[in-house]
Amino acid sequence: MEPGLELEQPVLDAARQCGTTVPPGCRGDLDESDCRAVGGTFIDQPHLFASPCFCPTPDSGCPCTDSTQCAGDCVDMQAESSACSAVRAGMCSPFFSTPSCVCVLGPVDQIPAGTARYRCNG
């Protein structure tokens, strides 16, 4: 991730608990005002991200042990790349496509079930 690029992370509080529905209509190709209007986070960094609108997941922050349990990915956002392979539990990602480097628990993409790999999205 580019130095100084800070992302708005969804906050889990009484108004948005694990498993709460989010507004429909969010897509990666929305412009800034439409993205924000449907609950997305807009990151105008075209050299980093092909789609600037990051859509929230309905299960952000829910505990998980693999990505089949999440609308997005099962991730450990604090794990360093060197420790990722030992991770066996995480939280459902805040976005369908996480705009950063994180430890992802498979099965998803090229990550088999029962394993975790460090992945960077952009």
CNS distance restraints for C-alpha pairs under 8 A (distance, minus, plus):
assign (resid   1 and name CA) (resid   5 and name CA) 7.03 0.50 0.50
assign (resid   1 and name CA) (resid  48 and name CA) 7.99 0.50 0.50
assign (resid   1 and name CA) (resid  99 and name CA) 7.88 0.50 0.50
assign (resid   1 and name CA) (resid 100 and name CA) 5.76 0.50 0.50
assign (resid   1 and name CA) (resid 101 and name CA) 7.10 0.50 0.50
assign (resid   7 and name CA) (resid  41 and name CA) 7.83 0.50 0.50
assign (resid   7 and name CA) (resid  43 and name CA) 7.84 0.50 0.50
assign (resid   8 and name CA) (resid  41 and name CA) 6.69 0.50 0.50
assign (resid   9 and name CA) (resid  94 and name CA) 6.90 0.50 0.50
assign (resid  10 and name CA) (resid  56 and name CA) 7.56 0.50 0.50
assign (resid  10 and name CA) (resid  60 and name CA) 7.65 0.50 0.50
assign (resid  10 and name CA) (resid  94 and name CA) 6.35 0.50 0.50
assign (resid  11 and name CA) (resid  16 and name CA) 7.35 0.50 0.50
assign (resid  12 and name CA) (resid  16 and name CA) 5.34 0.50 0.50
assign (resid  12 and name CA) (resid  17 and name CA) 5.56 0.50 0.50
assign (resid  12 and name CA) (resid  18 and name CA) 7.16 0.50 0.50
assign (resid  12 and name CA) (resid  60 and name CA) 7.90 0.50 0.50
assign (resid  12 and name CA) (resid  61 and name CA) 7.18 0.50 0.50
assign (resid  13 and name CA) (resid  17 and name CA) 5.97 0.50 0.50
assign (resid  16 and name CA) (resid  20 and name CA) 6.00 0.50 0.50
assign (resid  18 and name CA) (resid  58 and name CA) 7.39 0.50 0.50
assign (resid  18 and name CA) (resid  59 and name CA) 5.17 0.50 0.50
assign (resid  18 and name CA) (resid  60 and name CA) 6.09 0.50 0.50
assign (resid  18 and name CA) (resid  61 and name CA) 6.00 0.50 0.50
assign (resid  18 and name CA) (resid  62 and name CA) 5.15 0.50 0.50
assign (resid  19 and name CA) (resid  58 and name CA) 5.49 0.50 0.50
assign (resid  19 and name CA) (resid  59 and name CA) 4.37 0.50 0.50
assign (resid  19 and name CA) (resid  60 and name CA) 7.31 0.50 0.50
assign (resid  19 and name CA) (resid  62 and name CA) 7.10 0.50 0.50
assign (resid  20 and name CA) (resid  58 and name CA) 5.56 0.50 0.50
assign (resid  20 and name CA) (resid  59 and name CA) 6.65 0.50 0.50
assign (resid  21 and name CA) (resid  58 and name CA) 4.99 0.50 0.50
assign (resid  21 and name CA) (resid  59 and name CA) 7.93 0.50 0.50
assign (resid  22 and name CA) (resid  39 and name CA) 7.44 0.50 0.50
assign (resid  22 and name CA) (resid  56 and name CA) 7.15 0.50 0.50
assign (resid  22 and name CA) (resid  57 and name CA) 7.11 0.50 0.50
assign (resid  22 and name CA) (resid  58 and name CA) 5.55 0.50 0.50
assign (resid  23 and name CA) (resid  38 and name CA) 5.75 0.50 0.50
assign (resid  23 and name CA) (resid  39 and name CA) 6.43 0.50 0.50
assign (resid  24 and name CA) (resid  38 and name CA) 6.79 0.50 0.50
assign (resid  25 and name CA) (resid  38 and name CA) 6.34 0.50 0.50
assign (resid  26 and name CA) (resid  30 and name CA) 7.50 0.50 0.50
assign (resid  26 and name CA) (resid  35 and name CA) 6.47 0.50 0.50
assign (resid  26 and name CA) (resid  38 and name CA) 5.71 0.50 0.50
assign (resid  26 and name CA) (resid  39 and name CA) 7.22 0.50 0.50
assign (resid  26 and name CA) (resid  40 and name CA) 6.40 0.50 0.50
assign (resid  26 and name CA) (resid  53 and name CA) 7.91 0.50 0.50
assign (resid  26 and name CA) (resid  55 and name CA) 5.65 0.50 0.50
assign (resid  27 and name CA) (resid  35 and name CA) 7.52 0.50 0.50
assign (resid  27 and name CA) (resid  53 and name CA) 6.65 0.50 0.50
assign (resid  27 and name CA) (resid  54 and name CA) 7.53 0.50 0.50
assign (resid  27 and name CA) (resid  55 and name CA) 6.56 0.50 0.50
assign (resid  28 and name CA) (resid  51 and name CA) 4.90 0.50 0.50
assign (resid  28 and name CA) (resid  52 and name CA) 6.11 0.50 0.50
assign (resid  28 and name CA) (resid  53 and name CA) 4.44 0.50 0.50
assign (resid  28 and name CA) (resid  54 and name CA) 5.90 0.50 0.50
assign (resid  28 and name CA) (resid  55 and name CA) 6.96 0.50 0.50
assign (resid  29 and name CA) (resid  51 and name CA) 5.47 0.50 0.50
assign (resid  29 and name CA) (resid  52 and name CA) 6.66 0.50 0.50
assign (resid  29 and name CA) (resid  53 and name CA) 6.21 0.50 0.50
assign (resid  30 and name CA) (resid  34 and name CA) 5.89 0.50 0.50
assign (resid  30 and name CA) (resid  35 and name CA) 5.32 0.50 0.50
assign (resid  30 and name CA) (resid  52 and name CA) 7.62 0.50 0.50
assign (resid  30 and name CA) (resid  53 and name CA) 6.04 0.50 0.50
assign (resid  31 and name CA) (resid  35 and name CA) 5.87 0.50 0.50
assign (resid  31 and name CA) (resid  42 and name CA) 7.94 0.50 0.50
assign (resid  31 and name CA) (resid  52 and name CA) 7.90 0.50 0.50
assign (resid  31 and name CA) (resid  53 and name CA) 7.35 0.50 0.50
assign (resid  32 and name CA) (resid  36 and name CA) 6.18 0.50 0.50
assign (resid  32 and name CA) (resid  42 and name CA) 5.68 0.50 0.50
assign (resid  32 and name CA) (resid  53 and name CA) 7.31 0.50 0.50
assign (resid  33 and name CA) (resid  37 and name CA) 6.05 0.50 0.50
assign (resid  34 and name CA) (resid  38 and name CA) 6.47 0.50 0.50
assign (resid  35 and name CA) (resid  39 and name CA) 6.56 0.50 0.50
assign (resid  35 and name CA) (resid  40 and name CA) 4.90 0.50 0.50
assign (resid  35 and name CA) (resid  41 and name CA) 6.65 0.50 0.50
assign (resid  35 and name CA) (resid  42 and name CA) 6.33 0.50 0.50
assign (resid  35 and name CA) (resid  53 and name CA) 5.83 0.50 0.50
assign (resid  35 and name CA) (resid  54 and name CA) 7.97 0.50 0.50
assign (resid  36 and name CA) (resid  40 and name CA) 4.91 0.50 0.50
assign (resid  36 and name CA) (resid  41 and name CA) 6.09 0.50 0.50
assign (resid  36 and name CA) (resid  42 and name CA) 6.78 0.50 0.50
assign (resid  39 and name CA) (resid  55 and name CA) 7.03 0.50 0.50
assign (resid  39 and name CA) (resid  56 and name CA) 6.91 0.50 0.50
assign (resid  40 and name CA) (resid  53 and name CA) 6.05 0.50 0.50
assign (resid  40 and name CA) (resid  54 and name CA) 5.42 0.50 0.50
assign (resid  40 and name CA) (resid  55 and name CA) 4.59 0.50 0.50
assign (resid  40 and name CA) (resid  56 and name CA) 6.07 0.50 0.50
assign (resid  41 and name CA) (resid  53 and name CA) 5.71 0.50 0.50
assign (resid  41 and name CA) (resid  54 and name CA) 5.08 0.50 0.50
assign (resid  41 and name CA) (resid  55 and name CA) 6.56 0.50 0.50
assign (resid  41 and name CA) (resid  56 and name CA) 7.83 0.50 0.50
assign (resid  42 and name CA) (resid  52 and name CA) 5.56 0.50 0.50
assign (resid  42 and name CA) (resid  53 and name CA) 4.55 0.50 0.50
assign (resid  42 and name CA) (resid  54 and name CA) 6.23 0.50 0.50
assign (resid  43 and name CA) (resid  49 and name CA) 7.98 0.50 0.50
assign (resid  43 and name CA) (resid  52 and name CA) 5.05 0.50 0.50
assign (resid  43 and name CA) (resid  53 and name CA) 6.44 0.50 0.50
assign (resid  43 and name CA) (resid  54 and name CA) 7.68 0.50 0.50
assign (resid  44 and name CA) (resid  52 and name CA) 5.69 0.50 0.50
assign (resid  45 and name CA) (resid  49 and name CA) 6.00 0.50 0.50
assign (resid  45 and name CA) (resid  52 and name CA) 6.98 0.50 0.50
assign (resid  46 and name CA) (resid  50 and name CA) 5.99 0.50 0.50
assign (resid  46 and name CA) (resid  51 and name CA) 7.74 0.50 0.50
assign (resid  46 and name CA) (resid  52 and name CA) 7.10 0.50 0.50
assign (resid  48 and name CA) (resid 122 and name CA) 5.41 0.50 0.50
assign (resid  49 and name CA) (resid  99 and name CA) 7.82 0.50 0.50
assign (resid  49 and name CA) (resid 122 and name CA) 4.66 0.50 0.50
assign (resid  50 and name CA) (resid 122 and name CA) 7.07 0.50 0.50
assign (resid  54 and name CA) (resid  95 and name CA) 6.10 0.50 0.50
assign (resid  54 and name CA) (resid  96 and name CA) 7.11 0.50 0.50
assign (resid  54 and name CA) (resid  97 and name CA) 6.63 0.50 0.50
assign (resid  54 and name CA) (resid  98 and name CA) 7.69 0.50 0.50
assign (resid  54 and name CA) (resid  99 and name CA) 7.73 0.50 0.50
assign (resid  55 and name CA) (resid  95 and name CA) 5.33 0.50 0.50
assign (resid  55 and name CA) (resid  96 and name CA) 5.96 0.50 0.50
assign (resid  55 and name CA) (resid  97 and name CA) 7.58 0.50 0.50
assign (resid  56 and name CA) (resid  60 and name CA) 7.40 0.50 0.50
assign (resid  56 and name CA) (resid  94 and name CA) 5.58 0.50 0.50
assign (resid  56 and name CA) (resid  95 and name CA) 4.38 0.50 0.50
assign (resid  56 and name CA) (resid  96 and name CA) 6.37 0.50 0.50
assign (resid  57 and name CA) (resid  71 and name CA) 6.13 0.50 0.50
assign (resid  57 and name CA) (resid  72 and name CA) 6.39 0.50 0.50
assign (resid  57 and name CA) (resid  93 and name CA) 7.10 0.50 0.50
assign (resid  57 and name CA) (resid  94 and name CA) 5.61 0.50 0.50
assign (resid  57 and name CA) (resid  95 and name CA) 5.21 0.50 0.50
assign (resid  57 and name CA) (resid  96 and name CA) 5.85 0.50 0.50
assign (resid  58 and name CA) (resid  71 and name CA) 7.01 0.50 0.50
assign (resid  59 and name CA) (resid  70 and name CA) 6.58 0.50 0.50
assign (resid  59 and name CA) (resid  71 and name CA) 6.68 0.50 0.50
assign (resid  59 and name CA) (resid  92 and name CA) 6.11 0.50 0.50
assign (resid  59 and name CA) (resid  93 and name CA) 7.68 0.50 0.50
assign (resid  59 and name CA) (resid  94 and name CA) 7.59 0.50 0.50
assign (resid  60 and name CA) (resid  91 and name CA) 7.25 0.50 0.50
assign (resid  60 and name CA) (resid  92 and name CA) 5.05 0.50 0.50
assign (resid  60 and name CA) (resid  93 and name CA) 5.31 0.50 0.50
assign (resid  60 and name CA) (resid  94 and name CA) 4.44 0.50 0.50
assign (resid  60 and name CA) (resid  95 and name CA) 7.40 0.50 0.50
assign (resid  61 and name CA) (resid  91 and name CA) 4.98 0.50 0.50
assign (resid  61 and name CA) (resid  92 and name CA) 5.11 0.50 0.50
assign (resid  61 and name CA) (resid  93 and name CA) 6.51 0.50 0.50
assign (resid  61 and name CA) (resid  94 and name CA) 6.74 0.50 0.50
assign (resid  62 and name CA) (resid  91 and name CA) 5.25 0.50 0.50
assign (resid  62 and name CA) (resid  92 and name CA) 5.26 0.50 0.50
assign (resid  63 and name CA) (resid  89 and name CA) 7.41 0.50 0.50
assign (resid  63 and name CA) (resid  90 and name CA) 5.89 0.50 0.50
assign (resid  63 and name CA) (resid  91 and name CA) 4.46 0.50 0.50
assign (resid  63 and name CA) (resid  92 and name CA) 6.34 0.50 0.50
assign (resid  64 and name CA) (resid  69 and name CA) 6.17 0.50 0.50
assign (resid  64 and name CA) (resid  70 and name CA) 7.36 0.50 0.50
assign (resid  64 and name CA) (resid  74 and name CA) 6.05 0.50 0.50
assign (resid  64 and name CA) (resid  89 and name CA) 5.82 0.50 0.50
assign (resid  64 and name CA) (resid  90 and name CA) 5.38 0.50 0.50
assign (resid  64 and name CA) (resid  91 and name CA) 5.39 0.50 0.50
assign (resid  64 and name CA) (resid  92 and name CA) 6.33 0.50 0.50
assign (resid  65 and name CA) (resid  69 and name CA) 7.44 0.50 0.50
assign (resid  65 and name CA) (resid  74 and name CA) 6.88 0.50 0.50
assign (resid  65 and name CA) (resid  88 and name CA) 6.07 0.50 0.50
assign (resid  65 and name CA) (resid  89 and name CA) 4.38 0.50 0.50
assign (resid  65 and name CA) (resid  90 and name CA) 6.11 0.50 0.50
assign (resid  65 and name CA) (resid 105 and name CA) 7.07 0.50 0.50
assign (resid  66 and name CA) (resid  70 and name CA) 7.77 0.50 0.50
assign (resid  66 and name CA) (resid  73 and name CA) 7.82 0.50 0.50
assign (resid  66 and name CA) (resid  74 and name CA) 5.53 0.50 0.50
assign (resid  66 and name CA) (resid  89 and name CA) 7.26 0.50 0.50
assign (resid  66 and name CA) (resid  90 and name CA) 7.96 0.50 0.50
assign (resid  66 and name CA) (resid 105 and name CA) 5.15 0.50 0.50
assign (resid  66 and name CA) (resid 106 and name CA) 5.50 0.50 0.50
assign (resid  66 and name CA) (resid 107 and name CA) 6.55 0.50 0.50
assign (resid  66 and name CA) (resid 113 and name CA) 7.28 0.50 0.50
assign (resid  66 and name CA) (resid 114 and name CA) 7.38 0.50 0.50
assign (resid  67 and name CA) (resid  71 and name CA) 7.93 0.50 0.50
assign (resid  67 and name CA) (resid  72 and name CA) 7.18 0.50 0.50
assign (resid  67 and name CA) (resid  73 and name CA) 4.78 0.50 0.50
assign (resid  67 and name CA) (resid  74 and name CA) 4.46 0.50 0.50
assign (resid  67 and name CA) (resid  75 and name CA) 7.95 0.50 0.50
assign (resid  67 and name CA) (resid  92 and name CA) 7.70 0.50 0.50
assign (resid  67 and name CA) (resid 104 and name CA) 7.76 0.50 0.50
assign (resid  67 and name CA) (resid 105 and name CA) 5.93 0.50 0.50
assign (resid  67 and name CA) (resid 106 and name CA) 5.54 0.50 0.50
assign (resid  67 and name CA) (resid 107 and name CA) 5.88 0.50 0.50
assign (resid  67 and name CA) (resid 108 and name CA) 6.41 0.50 0.50
assign (resid  68 and name CA) (resid  73 and name CA) 7.75 0.50 0.50
assign (resid  68 and name CA) (resid  74 and name CA) 7.90 0.50 0.50
assign (resid  68 and name CA) (resid 106 and name CA) 7.87 0.50 0.50
assign (resid  68 and name CA) (resid 107 and name CA) 6.83 0.50 0.50
assign (resid  68 and name CA) (resid 108 and name CA) 7.86 0.50 0.50
assign (resid  69 and name CA) (resid  74 and name CA) 7.37 0.50 0.50
assign (resid  69 and name CA) (resid  92 and name CA) 7.85 0.50 0.50
assign (resid  70 and name CA) (resid  74 and name CA) 6.19 0.50 0.50
assign (resid  70 and name CA) (resid  92 and name CA) 5.49 0.50 0.50
assign (resid  70 and name CA) (resid  93 and name CA) 7.66 0.50 0.50
assign (resid  71 and name CA) (resid  92 and name CA) 7.54 0.50 0.50
assign (resid  71 and name CA) (resid  96 and name CA) 6.89 0.50 0.50
assign (resid  72 and name CA) (resid  92 and name CA) 6.66 0.50 0.50
assign (resid  72 and name CA) (resid  93 and name CA) 5.79 0.50 0.50
assign (resid  72 and name CA) (resid  94 and name CA) 7.70 0.50 0.50
assign (resid  72 and name CA) (resid  95 and name CA) 6.41 0.50 0.50
assign (resid  72 and name CA) (resid  96 and name CA) 4.35 0.50 0.50
assign (resid  72 and name CA) (resid  97 and name CA) 6.83 0.50 0.50
assign (resid  73 and name CA) (resid  92 and name CA) 5.80 0.50 0.50
assign (resid  73 and name CA) (resid  93 and name CA) 5.40 0.50 0.50
assign (resid  73 and name CA) (resid  96 and name CA) 7.17 0.50 0.50
assign (resid  73 and name CA) (resid 104 and name CA) 6.65 0.50 0.50
assign (resid  73 and name CA) (resid 105 and name CA) 7.38 0.50 0.50
assign (resid  73 and name CA) (resid 108 and name CA) 7.62 0.50 0.50
assign (resid  74 and name CA) (resid  89 and name CA) 7.89 0.50 0.50
assign (resid  74 and name CA) (resid  90 and name CA) 5.85 0.50 0.50
assign (resid  74 and name CA) (resid  91 and name CA) 5.52 0.50 0.50
assign (resid  74 and name CA) (resid  92 and name CA) 4.57 0.50 0.50
assign (resid  74 and name CA) (resid  93 and name CA) 5.96 0.50 0.50
assign (resid  74 and name CA) (resid 104 and name CA) 5.83 0.50 0.50
assign (resid  74 and name CA) (resid 105 and name CA) 5.47 0.50 0.50
assign (resid  74 and name CA) (resid 106 and name CA) 7.63 0.50 0.50
assign (resid  75 and name CA) (resid  89 and name CA) 7.87 0.50 0.50
assign (resid  75 and name CA) (resid  90 and name CA) 5.11 0.50 0.50
assign (resid  75 and name CA) (resid  91 and name CA) 5.51 0.50 0.50
assign (resid  75 and name CA) (resid  92 and name CA) 6.14 0.50 0.50
assign (resid  75 and name CA) (resid  93 and name CA) 5.97 0.50 0.50
assign (resid  75 and name CA) (resid 102 and name CA) 6.55 0.50 0.50
assign (resid  75 and name CA) (resid 103 and name CA) 5.46 0.50 0.50
assign (resid  75 and name CA) (resid 104 and name CA) 4.51 0.50 0.50
assign (resid  75 and name CA) (resid 105 and name CA) 6.04 0.50 0.50
assign (resid  76 and name CA) (resid  87 and name CA) 7.58 0.50 0.50
assign (resid  76 and name CA) (resid  89 and name CA) 7.40 0.50 0.50
assign (resid  76 and name CA) (resid  90 and name CA) 4.82 0.50 0.50
assign (resid  76 and name CA) (resid  91 and name CA) 6.41 0.50 0.50
assign (resid  76 and name CA) (resid 102 and name CA) 6.50 0.50 0.50
assign (resid  76 and name CA) (resid 103 and name CA) 5.20 0.50 0.50
assign (resid  76 and name CA) (resid 104 and name CA) 6.63 0.50 0.50
assign (resid  77 and name CA) (resid 102 and name CA) 5.30 0.50 0.50
assign (resid  77 and name CA) (resid 103 and name CA) 6.36 0.50 0.50
assign (resid  78 and name CA) (resid 102 and name CA) 7.64 0.50 0.50
assign (resid  78 and name CA) (resid 103 and name CA) 7.99 0.50 0.50
assign (resid  79 and name CA) (resid  83 and name CA) 6.12 0.50 0.50
assign (resid  79 and name CA) (resid  84 and name CA) 5.74 0.50 0.50
assign (resid  79 and name CA) (resid  87 and name CA) 7.79 0.50 0.50
assign (resid  79 and name CA) (resid 102 and name CA) 7.31 0.50 0.50
assign (resid  79 and name CA) (resid 103 and name CA) 6.21 0.50 0.50
assign (resid  80 and name CA) (resid  84 and name CA) 6.17 0.50 0.50
assign (resid  80 and name CA) (resid 103 and name CA) 7.63 0.50 0.50
assign (resid  81 and name CA) (resid 102 and name CA) 7.87 0.50 0.50
assign (resid  81 and name CA) (resid 103 and name CA) 6.98 0.50 0.50
assign (resid  81 and name CA) (resid 117 and name CA) 7.89 0.50 0.50
assign (resid  81 and name CA) (resid 118 and name CA) 5.54 0.50 0.50
assign (resid  83 and name CA) (resid  87 and name CA) 7.14 0.50 0.50
assign (resid  84 and name CA) (resid 103 and name CA) 5.57 0.50 0.50
assign (resid  84 and name CA) (resid 116 and name CA) 6.09 0.50 0.50
assign (resid  84 and name CA) (resid 117 and name CA) 5.94 0.50 0.50
assign (resid  84 and name CA) (resid 118 and name CA) 6.17 0.50 0.50
assign (resid  85 and name CA) (resid 115 and name CA) 6.68 0.50 0.50
assign (resid  85 and name CA) (resid 116 and name CA) 5.07 0.50 0.50
assign (resid  85 and name CA) (resid 117 and name CA) 5.89 0.50 0.50
assign (resid  85 and name CA) (resid 118 and name CA) 7.97 0.50 0.50
assign (resid  86 and name CA) (resid 116 and name CA) 7.27 0.50 0.50
assign (resid  87 and name CA) (resid 103 and name CA) 7.97 0.50 0.50
assign (resid  87 and name CA) (resid 105 and name CA) 7.70 0.50 0.50
assign (resid  87 and name CA) (resid 116 and name CA) 6.32 0.50 0.50
assign (resid  88 and name CA) (resid 105 and name CA) 7.33 0.50 0.50
assign (resid  88 and name CA) (resid 114 and name CA) 7.75 0.50 0.50
assign (resid  88 and name CA) (resid 115 and name CA) 7.66 0.50 0.50
assign (resid  88 and name CA) (resid 116 and name CA) 7.39 0.50 0.50
assign (resid  89 and name CA) (resid 105 and name CA) 7.62 0.50 0.50
assign (resid  90 and name CA) (resid 105 and name CA) 7.73 0.50 0.50
assign (resid  93 and name CA) (resid  98 and name CA) 6.91 0.50 0.50
assign (resid  94 and name CA) (resid  98 and name CA) 7.26 0.50 0.50
assign (resid  97 and name CA) (resid 121 and name CA) 7.31 0.50 0.50
assign (resid  98 and name CA) (resid 121 and name CA) 6.45 0.50 0.50
assign (resid  99 and name CA) (resid 120 and name CA) 7.68 0.50 0.50
assign (resid  99 and name CA) (resid 121 and name CA) 5.50 0.50 0.50
assign (resid  99 and name CA) (resid 122 and name CA) 5.92 0.50 0.50
assign (resid 100 and name CA) (resid 120 and name CA) 5.65 0.50 0.50
assign (resid 100 and name CA) (resid 121 and name CA) 5.64 0.50 0.50
assign (resid 100 and name CA) (resid 122 and name CA) 7.08 0.50 0.50
assign (resid 101 and name CA) (resid 118 and name CA) 6.86 0.50 0.50
assign (resid 101 and name CA) (resid 119 and name CA) 5.46 0.50 0.50
assign (resid 101 and name CA) (resid 120 and name CA) 3.96 0.50 0.50
assign (resid 101 and name CA) (resid 121 and name CA) 6.37 0.50 0.50
assign (resid 102 and name CA) (resid 118 and name CA) 5.56 0.50 0.50
assign (resid 102 and name CA) (resid 119 and name CA) 5.59 0.50 0.50
assign (resid 102 and name CA) (resid 120 and name CA) 6.46 0.50 0.50
assign (resid 103 and name CA) (resid 116 and name CA) 6.44 0.50 0.50
assign (resid 103 and name CA) (resid 117 and name CA) 5.53 0.50 0.50
assign (resid 103 and name CA) (resid 118 and name CA) 4.27 0.50 0.50
assign (resid 103 and name CA) (resid 119 and name CA) 6.21 0.50 0.50
assign (resid 104 and name CA) (resid 116 and name CA) 5.40 0.50 0.50
assign (resid 104 and name CA) (resid 117 and name CA) 5.50 0.50 0.50
assign (resid 104 and name CA) (resid 118 and name CA) 6.11 0.50 0.50
assign (resid 104 and name CA) (resid 119 and name CA) 6.67 0.50 0.50
assign (resid 105 and name CA) (resid 111 and name CA) 7.32 0.50 0.50
assign (resid 105 and name CA) (resid 113 and name CA) 7.56 0.50 0.50
assign (resid 105 and name CA) (resid 114 and name CA) 7.29 0.50 0.50
assign (resid 105 and name CA) (resid 115 and name CA) 5.94 0.50 0.50
assign (resid 105 and name CA) (resid 116 and name CA) 4.23 0.50 0.50
assign (resid 105 and name CA) (resid 117 and name CA) 6.66 0.50 0.50
assign (resid 106 and name CA) (resid 111 and name CA) 4.90 0.50 0.50
assign (resid 106 and name CA) (resid 112 and name CA) 5.16 0.50 0.50
assign (resid 106 and name CA) (resid 113 and name CA) 4.61 0.50 0.50
assign (resid 106 and name CA) (resid 114 and name CA) 6.20 0.50 0.50
assign (resid 106 and name CA) (resid 115 and name CA) 5.65 0.50 0.50
assign (resid 106 and name CA) (resid 116 and name CA) 5.91 0.50 0.50
assign (resid 106 and name CA) (resid 117 and name CA) 7.90 0.50 0.50
assign (resid 107 and name CA) (resid 111 and name CA) 5.40 0.50 0.50
assign (resid 107 and name CA) (resid 112 and name CA) 4.67 0.50 0.50
assign (resid 107 and name CA) (resid 113 and name CA) 4.09 0.50 0.50
assign (resid 107 and name CA) (resid 114 and name CA) 7.18 0.50 0.50
assign (resid 107 and name CA) (resid 115 and name CA) 7.60 0.50 0.50
assign (resid 108 and name CA) (resid 112 and name CA) 6.79 0.50 0.50
assign (resid 108 and name CA) (resid 113 and name CA) 7.73 0.50 0.50
assign (resid 111 and name CA) (resid 115 and name CA) 6.72 0.50 0.50
assign (resid 111 and name CA) (resid 116 and name CA) 6.86 0.50 0.50
assign (resid 111 and name CA) (resid 117 and name CA) 6.69 0.50 0.50
assign (resid 112 and name CA) (resid 116 and name CA) 7.98 0.50 0.50
